[in-house]
């Protein structure tokens, strides 16, 4: 449902209402030289953060979301693959549709801040460390998306930490 509402609907709105291509909203490779460098540097840092976070009792109580899959590797893997669609929808909506749409009207700095606010608010109710991480990650991922003109690299980073956390919590609890 998240993929439908945060990816498919905005793509249709872009095409029908704004007559703009999804590429204009970051659905492209963009600057691969910068993007791949950012991923190469940030992904190990995020995996380490996921490792540290996986030892937190609040994170262990929250993740993985599909706890019933923890004892079945194939089912766990299947659910994690579906989470990729969730992260793609999330990144497209916040770092694509909102960010690039707001940038044309309000400029880069305002667009980054404006997409960070609802993205962070949607983390309320999650463990405190995740809420803080969302507040810090919003501007960083927004900057990466604008700098590379792509949501691919924020998607890779978000999925790395999210899936990594699921795997690491599962490893600690089983």
Buried (B, 14 or more C-beta within 10 A) or exposed (E): EBBEEBBEBBBEEBEEEEEBEBBBBBBBEBBEEBBBEBBEEBBEEBBEBBBEBBEBEEBBEBBBEBEEBBEEEEEBEEBBEEBBBBBBBBBBBBBBBBBBBBBEEEEBEEBBBBBBEEBBEEBEEBBEBBBEBBBEBBBBBBBBBBBBBBBBBBBBBBBBBBBBBBBBBBEEEE
